[in-house]
């Protein structure tokens, strides 16, 4: 487990933090009434190497631990997703 690539180390369970993931450019038309779903995951295998969430060296790790993501959405920790709108 790590806090970032530049500051490796274990994270505290249930500790809130700001996440601003980089998303690749895309173009999707959402018509009136359409819905979108945001899927949060700690993995994108096989695009990137696996993360077994144990802190073991990745090249020799043998033990895996399930990662749990939690999105806070209460008054003290609001969440949001910002989608740009391009007039058509």
N, C-alpha and C positions, 0 to 999 in steps of 0.2 A: 504494500500500500504506500502511496506517496502523495504528497501535497501538490507537487508539480515536478516537471522535468528539471527545473533549476533549483528546487529545494526539496530533494527527496526525503521521505520520512513518513511514518504512519500518521494517519488522520484520526482524530477522535470520533468515535461513533456518534451519530446524530448531531454533529457540529454543523451549524449552518454556514454556508459560504456562498459567495457570488460566483456564478458560472456564466461565462459569455462565450459559448462555443462558436467556432468559425464555421460557417455554412457556405458551401459552394454556390455559385450563381445558378439559378434555375428560373424557369418561367412557367408558371401554372396559372390558368384562368379559373377563378372561383366565381361561379355564377351565384345569383341570389338563392339562398336556401342551402347551398353546399356547406359541408362541414369539413374541418381538417382535424387531423390527429397528430399530436406531438409524441414521438416515442423516445423515451430516455433509456439509454443503455450504457453500460460501462465497457462495452466491447464492440469491436467491428472486425472480428476475425472472419475471413482471412485477409482482409485489407491491411490490417496492422497486426503485429505480433500479439499473442495472447498475454493477458495479465491474470495471473493466478491469485492475486490479491493477498499474498502471504508475506511479501517483503523479501522472499528468497530471490537469489539471482535468477533472472529470466531464462538464461541459457541452460541452467541445471535444475530448475525447480521441478519438484515432483508432487507436491501437495497443492491442492486447489481449495479455495474458499469462495463461497458464493458472495457476490457483491449485491448490496441492496441500495437502491437509490430512493430518496424521498424528496418530493417537491413540496416545500412549505407554501401555504397560501392562506395565511391568517393575517390579521391587521398588523401584527408585529413583524412579520416576514412576508411581505407581499411578493408574488411572482408575476411575471408577464412575459409575453412574447411579442415582439414588434415586427410586423410584416409591412414592408413598403407597398404602397399602392401606386400603380402606374396607370394614369388615365388612358382609356382606350379609345 
